[in-house]
Amino acid sequence: MPMEPHKPENIVPPTMSSAGKSAGEASDIAELQREIAGLHRELRLLRMANAELERVAILDTLTPLHNRRFFLGALNDRILRRTRYQSQAAVLFIDINRMKFINDAYGHAAGDFALVYAAQIIAAQIRSTDVAARIGGDEFALILEEADEVQARLKADQLDELLRESRCAYGDILLPVSASIGVTIIRENDREDAVIERADADMYARKREWHVRTGHAPDQRSDR
């Protein structure tokens, strides 16, 4: 009798054991967790970088004060608050005297040193609610919160005296640091350009008085 052909048995493909599955899934989860942690680190670094960029964008590049951009934004905000809530505020414009002489006689590094020195004195004399900024080469500006004209004049006189009596030692040289300071009060429905014009005009009136009082000739580039 012929032999019947052998019928192959049903072949079951090999399957991964439950232990193998668990190990593979755990590895995938761990890898995913590492990727998520890496994304969180990158996001944190990005936020820190953005915060630093925002900070740098409103700070002066030389002194520890804010820059002109920040000052103008703060001034506009203060004008709106004056109009809405009738709260008082004053603006001071501060021009450092004889900067051209300092730069020409001792070099621009000495001039920068004098500006930083003056900025530190200014910053030490204001409150945390006030604003101090360097708005030009040798010009600074302050916004004094809740200050009327009498209080603003007193602050201007105080800063003037502190700067005049300070000893700005640049190596063996005492730099002649002093300032002419103009004052104006923010008015209801004021405008940015009007506030700046009044403070600037008062500052140069004080500077002319300083020239007469001291006998120093105006700097050709910076003084009127």
C-alpha positions as a Python dict, from the first residue, in 0.01 Angstrom:
ca = {
    (1, 'M'): (0, 0, 0),
    (2, 'P'): (146, 329, -95),
    (3, 'M'): (241, 552, 195),
    (4, 'E'): (38, 865, 244),
    (5, 'P'): (238, 1182, 216),
    (6, 'H'): (332, 1335, 549),
    (7, 'K'): (112, 1627, 634),
    (8, 'P'): (308, 1911, 786),
    (9, 'E'): (194, 2013, 1125),
    (10, 'N'): (59, 2359, 1174),
    (11, 'I'): (362, 2579, 1230),
    (12, 'V'): (308, 2856, 1479),
    (13, 'P'): (545, 3152, 1422),
    (14, 'P'): (758, 3237, 1718),
    (15, 'T'): (617, 3509, 1934),
    (16, 'M'): (783, 3740, 2184),
    (17, 'S'): (726, 3635, 2535),
    (18, 'S'): (537, 3867, 2767),
    (19, 'A'): (864, 3937, 2945),
    (20, 'G'): (1025, 4041, 2615),
    (21, 'K'): (732, 4265, 2532),
    (22, 'S'): (753, 4435, 2869),
    (23, 'A'): (1126, 4499, 2831),
    (24, 'G'): (1080, 4650, 2485),
    (25, 'E'): (794, 4872, 2592),
    (26, 'A'): (988, 4988, 2896),
    (27, 'S'): (1282, 5077, 2673),
    (28, 'D'): (1057, 5277, 2439),
    (29, 'I'): (899, 5460, 2731),
    (30, 'A'): (1239, 5541, 2878),
    (31, 'E'): (1356, 5678, 2543),
    (32, 'L'): (1042, 5888, 2513),
    (33, 'Q'): (1092, 6022, 2864),
    (34, 'R'): (1451, 6118, 2778),
    (35, 'E'): (1331, 6301, 2468),
    (36, 'I'): (1064, 6486, 2667),
    (37, 'A'): (1320, 6581, 2933),
    (38, 'G'): (1551, 6709, 2660),
    (39, 'L'): (1269, 6919, 2512),
    (40, 'H'): (1195, 7063, 2856),
    (41, 'R'): (1561, 7159, 2897),
    (42, 'E'): (1569, 7324, 2555),
    (43, 'L'): (1246, 7511, 2630),
    (44, 'R'): (1384, 7631, 2963),
    (45, 'L'): (1705, 7751, 2796),
    (46, 'L'): (1503, 7925, 2525),
    (47, 'R'): (1293, 8105, 2785),
    (48, 'M'): (1607, 8211, 2970),
    (49, 'A'): (1761, 8339, 2647),
    (50, 'N'): (1445, 8533, 2560),
    (51, 'A'): (1434, 8683, 2909),
    (52, 'E'): (1797, 8790, 2875),
    (53, 'L'): (1728, 8947, 2535),
    (54, 'E'): (1433, 9139, 2679),
    (55, 'R'): (1649, 9255, 2970),
    (56, 'V'): (1934, 9367, 2745),
    (57, 'A'): (1691, 9547, 2512),
    (58, 'I'): (1594, 9794, 2787),
    (59, 'L'): (1935, 9845, 2950),
    (60, 'D'): (2204, 10096, 2864),
    (61, 'T'): (2513, 9937, 2712),
    (62, 'L'): (2756, 10132, 2933),
    (63, 'T'): (2595, 10221, 3265),
    (64, 'P'): (2377, 10022, 3508),
    (65, 'L'): (2072, 10229, 3410),
    (66, 'H'): (1789, 10176, 3162),
    (67, 'N'): (1819, 10302, 2806),
    (68, 'R'): (1629, 10566, 2607),
    (69, 'R'): (1382, 10311, 2470),
    (70, 'F'): (1274, 10208, 2818),
    (71, 'F'): (1257, 10568, 2936),
    (72, 'L'): (1025, 10673, 2653),
    (73, 'G'): (794, 10379, 2721),
    (74, 'A'): (787, 10460, 3092),
    (75, 'L'): (725, 10828, 3017),
    (76, 'N'): (426, 10754, 2795),
    (77, 'D'): (286, 10520, 3058),
    (78, 'R'): (332, 10788, 3324),
    (79, 'I'): (154, 11049, 3112),
    (80, 'L'): (-146, 10817, 3077),
    (81, 'R'): (-155, 10755, 3452),
    (82, 'R'): (-134, 11129, 3519),
    (83, 'T'): (-434, 11189, 3294),
    (84, 'R'): (-642, 10900, 3428),
    (85, 'Y'): (-563, 10914, 3799),
    (86, 'Q'): (-428, 11269, 3851),
    (87, 'S'): (-120, 11129, 4027),
    (88, 'Q'): (188, 11350, 4023),
    (89, 'A'): (526, 11278, 3868),
    (90, 'A'): (830, 11480, 3766),
    (91, 'V'): (1095, 11441, 3498),
    (92, 'L'): (1460, 11542, 3544),
    (93, 'F'): (1707, 11582, 3258),
    (94, 'I'): (2070, 11558, 3369),
    (95, 'D'): (2359, 11666, 3147),
    (96, 'I'): (2712, 11590, 3267),
    (97, 'N'): (2927, 11903, 3233),
    (98, 'R'): (3261, 11919, 3052),
    (99, 'M'): (3245, 11573, 2896),
    (100, 'K'): (3422, 11694, 2584),
    (101, 'F'): (3705, 11827, 2801),
    (102, 'I'): (3733, 11496, 2988),
    (103, 'N'): (3735, 11295, 2663),
    (104, 'D'): (3990, 11524, 2495),
    (105, 'A'): (4218, 11561, 2797),
    (106, 'Y'): (4214, 11207, 2937),
    (107, 'G'): (4068, 10985, 2665),
    (108, 'H'): (3732, 10826, 2599),
    (109, 'A'): (3794, 10551, 2853),
    (110, 'A'): (3811, 10823, 3119),
    (111, 'G'): (3492, 10973, 2979),
    (112, 'D'): (3315, 10637, 3002),
    (113, 'F'): (3443, 10598, 3358),
    (114, 'A'): (3297, 10938, 3450),
    (115, 'L'): (2960, 10847, 3299),
    (116, 'V'): (2943, 10517, 3488),
    (117, 'Y'): (3047, 10696, 3807),
    (118, 'A'): (2772, 10957, 3764),
    (119, 'A'): (2516, 10688, 3682),
    (120, 'Q'): (2598, 10502, 4003),
    (121, 'I'): (2546, 10816, 4210),
    (122, 'I'): (2215, 10884, 4034),
    (123, 'A'): (2092, 10526, 4080),
    (124, 'A'): (2174, 10535, 4451),
    (125, 'Q'): (1954, 10842, 4507),
    (126, 'I'): (1623, 10720, 4364),
    (127, 'R'): (1349, 10488, 4486),
    (128, 'S'): (1257, 10153, 4335),
    (129, 'T'): (940, 10311, 4193),
    (130, 'D'): (1137, 10578, 4004),
    (131, 'V'): (1300, 10539, 3663),
    (132, 'A'): (1660, 10627, 3579),
    (133, 'A'): (1794, 10605, 3224),
    (134, 'R'): (2081, 10716, 3007),
    (135, 'I'): (1915, 10876, 2707),
    (136, 'G'): (2217, 11009, 2518),
    (137, 'G'): (2594, 11029, 2522),
    (138, 'D'): (2626, 11237, 2839),
    (139, 'E'): (2258, 11283, 2925),
    (140, 'F'): (2048, 11102, 3183),
    (141, 'A'): (1678, 11125, 3267),
    (142, 'L'): (1473, 11047, 3576),
    (143, 'I'): (1102, 10995, 3632),
    (144, 'L'): (1018, 11064, 3995),
    (145, 'E'): (691, 10910, 4111),
    (146, 'E'): (453, 11113, 4328),
    (147, 'A'): (677, 11420, 4315),
    (148, 'D'): (565, 11780, 4275),
    (149, 'E'): (787, 12060, 4144),
    (150, 'V'): (925, 12151, 4487),
    (151, 'Q'): (1024, 11791, 4559),
    (152, 'A'): (1173, 11754, 4211),
    (153, 'R'): (1383, 12070, 4256),
    (154, 'L'): (1507, 11943, 4590),
    (155, 'K'): (1612, 11614, 4429),
    (156, 'A'): (1785, 11802, 4147),
    (157, 'D'): (1975, 12018, 4397),
    (158, 'Q'): (2071, 11708, 4596),
    (159, 'L'): (2209, 11532, 4289),
    (160, 'D'): (2388, 11848, 4177),
    (161, 'E'): (2562, 11877, 4514),
    (162, 'L'): (2653, 11507, 4532),
    (163, 'L'): (2807, 11511, 4187),
    (164, 'R'): (2999, 11835, 4245),
    (165, 'E'): (3140, 11720, 4576),
    (166, 'S'): (3221, 11366, 4464),
    (167, 'R'): (3577, 11256, 4399),
    (168, 'C'): (3577, 11067, 4071),
    (169, 'A'): (3925, 10913, 4086),
    (170, 'Y'): (4042, 10774, 3754),
    (171, 'G'): (4380, 10634, 3847),
    (172, 'D'): (4576, 10932, 3978),
    (173, 'I'): (4339, 11179, 3810),
    (174, 'L'): (4037, 11341, 3974),
    (175, 'L'): (3783, 11388, 3697),
    (176, 'P'): (3569, 11705, 3722),
    (177, 'V'): (3222, 11548, 3739),
    (178, 'S'): (2925, 11783, 3776),
    (179, 'A'): (2587, 11822, 3610),
    (180, 'S'): (2325, 12067, 3488),
    (181, 'I'): (1977, 11943, 3578),
    (182, 'G'): (1645, 12049, 3429),
    (183, 'V'): (1307, 11981, 3588),
    (184, 'T'): (951, 11962, 3463),
    (185, 'I'): (624, 11824, 3595),
    (186, 'I'): (407, 11585, 3394),
    (187, 'R'): (76, 11757, 3326),
    (188, 'E'): (-267, 11619, 3255),
    (189, 'N'): (-308, 11535, 2884),
    (190, 'D'): (63, 11602, 2833),
    (191, 'R'): (261, 11481, 2532),
    (192, 'E'): (594, 11301, 2526),
    (193, 'D'): (761, 11562, 2307),
    (194, 'A'): (627, 11848, 2521),
    (195, 'V'): (762, 11694, 2843),
    (196, 'I'): (1103, 11635, 2684),
    (197, 'E'): (1113, 11987, 2539),
    (198, 'R'): (1038, 12150, 2875),
    (199, 'A'): (1291, 11938, 3067),
    (200, 'D'): (1553, 11993, 2798),
    (201, 'A'): (1498, 12370, 2792),
    (202, 'D'): (1527, 12395, 3170),
    (203, 'M'): (1841, 12181, 3166),
    (204, 'Y'): (2015, 12410, 2917),
    (205, 'A'): (1905, 12717, 3111),
    (206, 'R'): (2080, 12564, 3414),
    (207, 'K'): (2384, 12486, 3200),
    (208, 'R'): (2410, 12847, 3084),
    (209, 'E'): (2396, 12957, 3448),
    (210, 'W'): (2672, 12706, 3526),
    (211, 'H'): (2892, 12848, 3247),
    (212, 'V'): (2846, 13201, 3382),
    (213, 'R'): (2909, 13093, 3740),
    (214, 'T'): (3221, 12885, 3671),
    (215, 'G'): (3364, 13073, 3374),
    (216, 'H'): (3396, 12753, 3168),
    (217, 'A'): (3336, 12803, 2798),
    (218, 'P'): (3065, 12586, 2640),
    (219, 'D'): (3181, 12266, 2470),
    (220, 'Q'): (3143, 12308, 2097),
    (221, 'R'): (2979, 11970, 2045),
    (222, 'S'): (2758, 11921, 2350),
    (223, 'D'): (2674, 12255, 2509),
    (224, 'R'): (2446, 12530, 2386),
}
